[in-house]
């Protein structure tokens, strides 16, 4: 395949990494690599390029070096094991199933990709944790963002909380990019009960955050700034300005709403339906409502489950919530909810008061018929919430 980015960009990237010299670039359980080590790998024109990668097939440092060599030299690269045909357009190909479960491939031109990550030297940025999957758009964003700014990246498997504690101390991590589900797991494990004086910024995305969860963590770690992120496999991670509350932000990218579905513009100018729901507020801000859920009929009434979910998620005792829509022999469908409450909340008393509150707030078809309370958190490989089995 021919190169899709001009050689001067490659030369600039090599110069960027050489200038950083022996500064730490990537720390893993296998050891530490400097920016000088990366510069030598990028300047290697003798080794063959990998055309297919998957992080589980090799050590993470080897995966990253192969990925960045292909990216630097504009080589065709497919990330994922899923079957693929006719991958002729673009240079980077990522597989995604989104919320449908049907695998599809998304192409990115390296020239467009690098435009999102202009090379610059960060000032007093400290180390950044790398938690999200390295084949996921969020994990790839963390990798390229850190590289473009000369940041020390520390790879930690998200389920290994003790390893994260060790890395926080050893590398003085200042930035923690993750998701609400992972933050909830850390909060449950007592991670935030310990003082982390070097931690300055938590960035979060991939799903909606319950305000009560952020408030709990902010109380324990008052020095932290918060930044919400938004993106998709098709569009990448998009620029935005976070609001004071989770889910309220100002897009700094082209967008439009069709009904309540958010559409964003790709680098080639095409409009992409994100499958996410939002509502327009004042002065160009949006309120993120969550991933689209199909409307259902409850006793003949058309019901939007997101209305119920957001009514619960904004409760001061709710740290996480999800809504399911099982079949019902008489009603067609009904709403059931899974909830994780603050430890000080009594589930029985909370359910009684919530049923009363929702009876005044929502029409009967929107009210859950069953409440399930959980103590242990669960998440999938993309660090999104799931129901414990």
C-alpha positions in Angstrom: 0.0 0.0 0.0 1.3 3.5 -0.7 1.9 6.1 2.0 -1.0 8.4 2.9 0.9 11.0 4.8 3.7 13.2 3.5 7.3 12.4 4.5 7.8 15.7 6.3 5.2 14.6 8.9 7.2 11.5 9.5 10.4 13.5 9.8 8.8 15.9 12.2 7.6 13.0 14.4 11.1 11.5 14.5 12.6 14.9 15.4 9.9 15.3 18.1 10.8 12.0 19.8 14.6 12.6 19.4 14.3 16.0 21.0 12.7 14.3 24.1 15.7 12.0 24.3 15.8 9.8 27.4 12.6 11.2 28.9 10.2 8.3 29.7 7.7 7.5 27.0 6.0 4.2 27.9 6.0 2.3 31.2 4.5 -1.2 31.3 4.9 -4.3 33.5 7.6 -5.4 31.1 9.7 -2.3 31.7 10.2 1.3 30.6 10.9 2.8 27.1 12.2 6.2 26.5 11.4 8.6 23.6 14.9 7.9 22.2 13.9 4.2 22.0 10.8 5.2 20.1 12.7 7.5 17.8 15.0 4.6 16.8 12.0 2.4 16.1 10.3 5.1 13.9 13.5 5.6 11.9 13.9 1.9 11.2 13.2 1.4 7.5 14.5 -2.2 7.4 11.9 -4.1 9.4 8.7 -5.1 7.7 5.5 -3.3 8.6 2.6 -5.2 10.3 -0.6 -5.0 8.3 -2.8 -6.6 11.1 -2.5 -6.0 14.8 -4.3 -7.1 17.9 -3.0 -6.2 21.4 -3.7 -9.6 22.9 -1.4 -11.3 20.4 1.9 -9.8 21.6 3.4 -7.8 24.5 1.9 -4.3 24.7 5.2 -2.6 24.0 5.7 -4.6 20.7 2.1 -3.9 19.7 2.6 -0.1 20.3 5.9 0.1 18.5 4.4 -1.7 15.5 1.3 0.5 15.5 3.3 3.7 15.7 5.7 2.7 12.9 2.8 2.0 10.6 1.2 5.3 11.7 4.4 7.3 11.2 5.0 6.0 7.7 1.4 6.0 6.6 1.2 2.2 6.1 -2.1 0.3 5.8 -3.0 -1.2 9.2 -5.9 -3.3 10.4 -6.5 -3.6 14.1 -8.7 -6.5 15.1 -9.3 -10.2 14.4 -12.7 -9.9 12.8 -13.1 -11.0 9.2 -12.8 -8.1 6.7 -13.1 -7.7 3.0 -12.4 -4.9 0.6 -10.5 -2.7 3.0 -9.3 -0.4 0.2 -10.0 3.1 1.5 -8.0 4.8 4.3 -4.9 3.6 6.1 -6.1 2.7 9.6 -9.0 0.2 9.9 -10.7 -0.3 13.2 -13.5 -2.9 13.9 -16.4 -1.9 16.0 -19.7 -3.4 17.0 -21.1 -0.4 18.8 -24.4 -1.2 20.6 -25.7 -3.4 17.7 -23.3 -6.3 18.2 -22.8 -6.5 14.4 -19.1 -6.1 13.5 -18.2 -3.4 11.0 -15.0 -1.8 9.9 -14.2 1.9 10.0 -11.5 3.5 7.9 -9.3 6.5 8.8 -6.8 8.2 6.6 -3.5 8.7 8.4 -3.3 12.3 7.1 -6.7 13.1 8.8 -5.7 11.2 11.9 -2.4 13.1 12.5 -4.2 16.4 12.1 -5.9 15.7 15.4 -2.6 15.3 17.2 -0.3 18.2 16.3 3.2 17.8 17.8 4.0 20.0 20.7 5.9 19.8 24.0 3.7 19.7 27.1 4.6 21.7 30.1 4.5 20.1 33.6 2.1 17.5 32.3 3.3 14.7 34.5 2.6 11.1 33.7 -0.7 9.9 32.3 -2.4 6.5 33.0 -3.3 4.4 30.0 -6.3 2.3 31.0 -8.6 1.9 28.0 -8.2 -0.9 25.5 -5.4 -0.2 23.0 -7.6 -1.2 20.1 -10.4 1.1 21.2 -10.8 4.6 19.9 -10.5 5.9 23.5 -7.3 4.0 24.1 -5.8 5.0 20.8 -6.6 8.6 21.6 -4.8 8.4 24.9 -1.7 6.9 23.1 -1.5 9.5 20.3 -2.4 12.4 22.6 0.4 11.5 25.0 2.9 11.0 22.1 2.0 14.3 20.4 2.7 16.2 23.7 5.7 14.3 24.9 3.9 12.9 27.9 5.0 9.8 29.9 2.4 7.1 29.4 1.9 4.4 32.0 0.0 1.3 30.8 -2.1 -0.4 33.6 -4.7 -3.1 33.0 -7.9 -1.4 34.4 -9.0 -4.4 36.5 -5.6 -4.5 38.3 -6.4 -1.8 40.9 -3.4 -2.6 43.1 -1.1 -2.2 40.1 -2.7 1.2 39.5 -2.1 2.2 43.1 1.6 1.2 42.7 1.8 3.1 39.4 0.3 6.2 41.0 3.1 6.4 43.5 5.9 5.2 41.4 5.2 7.4 38.4 3.4 10.3 40.1 0.5 10.0 37.7 -1.3 13.4 37.1 -3.9 12.5 34.5 -6.4 9.6 34.7 -8.4 9.1 31.5 -11.1 6.5 32.0 -14.9 5.9 32.1 -17.7 6.3 34.7 -18.0 2.5 35.1 -14.3 2.2 35.9 -14.4 5.2 38.2 -17.2 3.6 40.1 -15.2 0.4 40.5 -12.2 2.4 41.8 -14.5 4.2 44.2 -16.0 0.9 45.5 -12.5 -0.5 46.0 -11.5 2.4 48.2 -9.0 3.8 45.6 -10.1 7.4 46.2 -10.0 7.0 50.0 -6.2 7.3 49.7 -4.7 10.7 49.0 -3.3 11.1 45.6 -1.5 14.5 45.8 -0.1 14.3 42.2 -3.4 13.5 40.6 -4.7 16.7 38.9 -7.1 15.7 36.1 -9.7 13.0 35.5 -11.1 12.7 32.0 -14.1 10.5 31.4 -16.3 9.5 28.5 -17.9 6.5 26.7 -21.1 6.7 28.8 -23.1 9.0 31.0 -21.8 9.8 34.5 -24.1 10.0 37.5 -23.6 13.4 39.2 -23.6 11.7 42.6 -20.6 9.6 41.6 -18.5 12.5 40.5 -19.5 14.4 43.7 -18.4 11.5 45.9 -15.0 11.3 44.2 -14.6 15.1 44.2 -15.2 15.2 48.0 -12.4 12.7 48.6 -10.0 14.3 46.0 -10.8 18.0 46.0 -7.7 18.9 44.0 -8.9 17.2 40.8 -10.2 18.9 37.7 -12.7 17.1 35.6 -13.0 16.9 31.8 -15.7 15.1 30.0 -14.9 13.6 26.5 -17.0 12.5 23.6 -16.3 10.6 20.4 -16.9 7.6 18.3 -14.9 5.0 16.3 -16.0 6.8 13.1 -15.3 10.4 14.2 -12.5 10.0 16.8 -12.4 11.9 20.0 -13.9 15.3 19.4 -13.0 18.7 20.9 -15.5 20.0 23.4 -15.7 22.2 26.5 -17.0 20.5 29.7 -19.7 22.1 31.7 -20.0 22.3 35.5 -22.2 19.1 35.6 -21.7 15.7 34.0 -23.4 15.5 30.6 -23.5 19.2 29.9 -20.9 20.4 27.5 -20.3 22.6 24.5 -19.3 20.9 21.2 -16.3 22.5 19.5 -17.0 20.5 16.4 -19.8 20.5 13.7 -22.9 18.9 15.0 -26.7 18.8 14.5 -29.7 17.1 16.1 -32.2 15.0 14.2 -35.0 14.7 16.8 -32.8 14.0 19.7 -30.1 11.9 17.9 -26.7 13.6 17.8 -25.0 13.7 14.4 -21.4 14.8 13.9 -19.3 15.6 10.9 -16.4 13.3 9.8 -13.1 14.7 8.4 -14.3 14.1 4.9 -17.4 16.2 5.5 -19.9 13.3 5.8 -22.5 13.4 8.6 -22.4 10.5 11.0 -25.4 9.3 13.1 -23.8 8.6 16.5 -26.7 6.6 18.0 -26.5 8.9 21.1 -29.2 11.2 22.3 -28.8 14.8 23.4 -30.9 17.9 23.8 -29.9 21.5 22.9 -29.5 24.0 25.7 -28.6 27.7 25.6 -25.5 29.2 24.0 -24.6 26.2 21.9 -24.4 23.7 24.8 -25.8 20.2 24.8 -27.1 17.8 27.5 -26.0 14.3 26.8 -28.8 11.9 27.5 -27.1 8.6 26.8 -27.0 5.8 24.2 -30.2 5.5 22.2 -32.6 2.8 23.4 -35.5 1.9 21.2 -38.9 3.0 22.3 -41.2 0.3 23.6 -44.9 -0.2 24.1 -46.0 -0.6 27.7 -49.7 -1.4 27.8 -50.1 0.2 24.4 -48.3 3.4 25.3 -45.1 4.2 23.5 -42.3 4.7 26.1 -38.8 6.1 25.9 -36.7 4.2 28.5 -34.1 7.1 28.5 -36.6 9.3 30.3 -36.8 6.9 33.1 -33.1 6.3 33.2 -32.2 10.0 33.5 -34.8 10.5 36.2 -33.0 7.9 38.2 -29.4 8.8 37.3 -29.8 12.3 38.6 -30.9 11.1 42.0 -28.3 12.2 44.7 -28.1 8.6 46.0 -27.6 6.9 42.7 -24.0 6.2 41.6 -25.0 4.0 38.6 -28.2 2.9 36.9 -29.4 1.0 33.9 -32.8 0.2 32.5 -33.9 -3.0 30.9 -37.2 -3.7 29.0 -38.3 -7.4 29.4 -41.3 -8.9 27.8 -44.5 -9.0 29.9 -47.5 -11.3 29.1 -50.1 -8.6 29.6 -48.3 -5.3 29.1 -46.2 -6.3 26.1 -43.0 -4.7 27.7 -42.2 -3.3 31.1 -39.4 -1.3 32.6 -37.0 -2.8 35.2 -34.0 -1.0 36.7 -30.6 -2.1 38.1 -29.2 0.3 40.6 -26.0 1.0 42.6 -26.7 3.3 45.5 -24.5 5.2 47.9 -23.6 3.1 50.9 -25.5 5.3 53.2 -28.8 4.8 51.4 -31.2 2.1 52.6 -32.5 0.4 49.4 -35.9 -0.4 50.8 -36.5 3.1 52.0 -35.1 4.6 48.9 -37.3 2.5 46.6 -40.4 3.5 48.6 -39.6 7.2 48.3 -38.5 6.9 44.7 -41.8 5.2 43.7 -43.6 8.1 45.3 -41.4 10.6 43.6 -41.8 9.0 40.1 -45.6 8.7 40.5 -45.7 12.5 40.5 -42.9 12.9 37.9 -43.7 10.2 35.3 -46.8 8.7 33.8 -47.5 5.1 34.9 -46.0 3.3 31.8 -42.6 5.0 32.5 -42.4 3.8 36.1 -40.2 0.7 36.7 -42.1 -2.3 37.9 -39.0 -3.9 39.5 -35.9 -2.5 41.2 -32.8 -4.6 41.6 -30.0 -3.3 43.9 -26.4 -4.3 43.5 -23.3 -3.8 45.5 -20.6 -5.1 43.2 -19.8 -3.2 40.0 -19.2 -4.8 36.6 -17.9 -3.6 33.3 -17.0 -4.9 29.9 -13.7 -4.8 28.0 -14.5 -1.3 26.8 -14.9 -0.2 30.5 -18.7 0.3 30.1 -21.2 -0.7 32.7 -22.7 -4.2 32.7 -24.9 -6.1 35.0 -23.1 -8.5 37.4 -23.9 -12.2 36.8 
